[in-house]
Amino acid sequence: MMESQTGHQSFETRLRGLSAGRIRRLSGFQSYHRVPDRIHAGADQFVQSIGQQELRQQVEQLHADLRQLFGYKRRSMSADCDAGRGQLRTPDFQVDLHIQQDPQSPKQFQIVTEVSACEESAIKDDPRFHRCFNSLCDTLIFSSAQMLSIADCIDRIEELPELFDALSYPSDLSQLELMLVQMDLSMRCQPHCIEFQLISNRDLANLLQLSQSLLQQIFPEQRTL
């Protein structure tokens, strides 16, 4: 949660990651099937139907990993997988997965994993959490239904000499991007979300720590949870 300059603005925080592959390699793909050659809703439904086994396998693997790492008991966990979507719930966080046609490449599929922690949970600081999701998630997202002022963010960053040269944005101020090579961190800001990614190394603990530090540098008067 973040308190904005103009009042109290709440952000939903989640981790996100993608795994990809060729549609032809999905277990439900048959010899009489045709690989999509364009991106459309029908192709997306096709991927969901023939990729159900791959999605279920990922849900089952996550279920086993969570039990082993955290010692969750049966009554404290739930797992579901149906119609191209999967979900796992624990006392500390929720994992949502879905399989889809790659929106940029018609012959490819993606499995999208998103993790959202309970507001009162300190799970994001737990090394077991980092170990479980390090290979699955590489993006930290703060999203809000309220509009974030891109112009205000730009003005704040341009007042910080150490960030000025790393900043880029279009003339219509529709978004901004920070490429902080020395920190190995990138930040993209759009009207309804702020996204952080590590540029090269995949390290979930480092991503969480660096993004928190950068937010506090840009918005020193605000509180981020």
C-alpha positions in Angstrom: 0.0 0.0 0.0 1.2 3.5 -0.8 0.0 6.8 0.5 0.0 9.2 -2.5 0.7 12.9 -2.6 -2.9 13.8 -3.0 -4.3 11.5 -0.3 -4.6 7.8 0.5 -3.9 5.7 -2.6 -3.9 1.9 -2.2 -1.9 -0.4 -4.5 -2.4 -4.1 -5.0 1.1 -5.7 -5.0 1.8 -8.9 -6.8 4.7 -10.8 -8.3 4.4 -12.0 -11.9 6.3 -14.3 -14.2 5.9 -16.1 -17.5 7.1 -19.5 -18.9 6.7 -20.1 -22.6 6.9 -22.8 -25.2 5.6 -23.9 -28.6 1.9 -24.7 -28.9 2.8 -27.8 -30.9 4.6 -29.2 -27.9 1.6 -29.1 -25.6 0.4 -32.6 -24.5 -3.1 -32.1 -25.8 -1.9 -31.2 -29.3 -2.9 -33.9 -31.8 -1.7 -34.6 -35.3 -4.9 -33.3 -36.8 -4.6 -30.0 -35.0 -3.4 -26.9 -36.7 -0.9 -24.5 -35.1 -2.5 -21.0 -35.0 -1.0 -18.5 -37.4 -2.5 -15.4 -35.9 -3.5 -14.1 -32.5 -7.3 -14.3 -31.7 -9.7 -15.4 -29.0 -10.4 -18.8 -30.6 -6.7 -19.6 -30.6 -6.5 -18.6 -26.9 -9.3 -21.0 -26.1 -7.6 -23.7 -28.1 -4.4 -23.3 -26.1 -6.4 -23.4 -22.8 -8.0 -26.7 -23.8 -4.9 -28.5 -25.0 -2.6 -27.1 -22.3 -4.6 -28.2 -19.3 -2.2 -31.0 -18.4 0.8 -28.7 -18.4 -1.0 -26.2 -16.2 -2.2 -28.9 -13.8 1.4 -30.3 -13.5 2.6 -26.8 -12.5 -0.2 -26.5 -9.9 0.7 -29.9 -8.5 4.4 -29.1 -8.3 3.7 -25.9 -6.6 1.4 -27.6 -4.1 4.1 -30.1 -3.3 6.8 -27.4 -3.0 4.7 -25.3 -0.7 3.9 -28.2 1.6 7.6 -29.1 1.8 9.0 -25.6 2.3 6.3 -24.1 4.6 4.9 -27.2 6.3 1.3 -26.2 5.4 -1.3 -28.7 6.5 -4.1 -29.9 4.3 -6.7 -27.8 6.0 -4.7 -24.6 5.5 -4.2 -25.1 1.7 -6.4 -25.4 -1.3 -5.6 -26.0 -5.0 -7.9 -25.9 -8.1 -7.2 -26.2 -11.8 -9.9 -26.0 -14.5 -10.6 -24.4 -17.8 -7.1 -23.0 -18.4 -6.8 -21.5 -14.9 -5.3 -22.7 -11.6 -5.2 -21.3 -8.1 -3.5 -22.2 -4.8 -4.4 -20.5 -1.5 -2.4 -20.6 1.7 -2.6 -18.6 4.9 0.0 -16.2 3.7 -0.5 -15.7 -0.1 -2.4 -16.7 -3.1 -1.0 -18.0 -6.4 -3.0 -17.6 -9.7 -2.0 -19.3 -12.9 -3.4 -19.3 -16.4 -2.3 -20.6 -19.8 -2.8 -18.5 -22.9 -1.6 -17.9 -26.4 1.4 -15.7 -26.4 0.0 -12.2 -27.3 3.1 -11.4 -29.3 3.8 -14.7 -31.0 0.8 -16.8 -32.4 2.6 -20.1 -32.4 3.7 -19.9 -28.8 1.9 -20.3 -25.5 2.6 -18.8 -22.1 1.9 -19.9 -18.5 1.4 -16.8 -16.4 2.0 -17.0 -12.6 0.9 -14.3 -10.3 1.5 -14.2 -6.5 -0.3 -11.9 -4.1 0.5 -11.9 -0.4 -2.0 -11.3 2.4 -1.8 -7.7 3.6 -0.8 -8.6 7.2 1.7 -11.2 6.1 5.5 -10.7 6.2 6.0 -13.6 3.8 7.9 -11.5 1.2 10.9 -11.4 3.6 10.9 -15.2 4.1 13.8 -17.0 2.3 11.5 -20.0 1.7 9.2 -17.7 -0.3 12.1 -16.4 -2.4 13.3 -20.0 -3.0 9.9 -21.2 -4.1 9.1 -18.4 -6.6 12.6 -17.3 -7.7 12.3 -19.3 -10.9 8.7 -18.5 -11.6 8.4 -14.7 -11.0 10.7 -11.9 -12.3 8.4 -8.8 -12.1 7.0 -6.9 -9.1 3.9 -4.9 -9.9 2.1 -2.2 -7.9 -1.4 -1.6 -9.5 -4.2 0.7 -8.6 -7.6 1.7 -9.8 -6.7 5.3 -9.2 -4.7 7.3 -11.7 -1.0 7.9 -10.9 0.4 11.2 -12.2 3.2 10.3 -14.7 4.2 14.0 -14.8 4.6 14.2 -11.0 6.8 11.0 -11.1 8.9 12.5 -13.9 9.4 15.7 -12.0 10.4 13.9 -8.8 13.0 11.7 -10.7 14.4 14.7 -12.6 15.2 16.3 -9.2 17.5 13.4 -8.3 20.8 13.7 -10.2 21.7 10.0 -9.7 18.5 9.0 -11.6 18.2 11.8 -14.2 20.3 10.1 -17.0 18.5 6.8 -16.5 15.1 8.3 -17.2 13.2 8.2 -20.5 9.6 9.0 -21.4 7.6 10.0 -24.5 6.4 13.5 -25.1 2.8 12.6 -24.4 3.8 11.5 -20.8 1.9 8.3 -21.2 4.6 6.3 -19.3 8.2 6.5 -18.0 11.1 4.1 -17.8 14.1 4.0 -15.6 17.0 1.8 -16.6 19.4 1.6 -13.6 22.2 -0.5 -15.0 24.4 -0.2 -11.9 21.6 -1.4 -9.7 20.6 -4.0 -12.3 17.0 -2.7 -12.0 14.4 -1.3 -14.4 11.2 0.5 -13.4 8.3 1.2 -15.7 5.5 3.5 -14.6 2.1 3.8 -16.3 -1.1 5.5 -15.1 -2.4 2.5 -13.2 0.7 0.5 -12.4 4.4 0.6 -11.5 6.5 -2.5 -12.6 10.0 -3.5 -11.5 12.4 -6.0 -13.1 16.0 -6.9 -12.7 17.8 -6.3 -15.9 20.1 -9.4 -16.0 20.2 -11.5 -12.8 17.1 -13.4 -11.6 17.0 -12.9 -7.8 13.7 -12.4 -6.2 15.0 -11.3 -2.8 17.1 -8.6 -4.5 14.2 -7.5 -6.7 12.0 -6.9 -3.7 14.8 -5.1 -1.7 15.9 -2.8 -4.6 12.4 -1.9 -5.7 11.5 -0.9 -2.2 14.6 1.2 -1.9 14.0 3.0 -5.2 10.4 3.8 -4.3 11.5 5.3 -1.0 14.1 7.3 -2.9 11.5 8.8 -5.3 8.7 9.1 -2.8 10.4 9.8 0.6 7.3 11.0 2.3 5.2 8.0 1.4 4.9 4.6 3.1 5.1 1.4 1.1 4.0 -2.0 2.3 
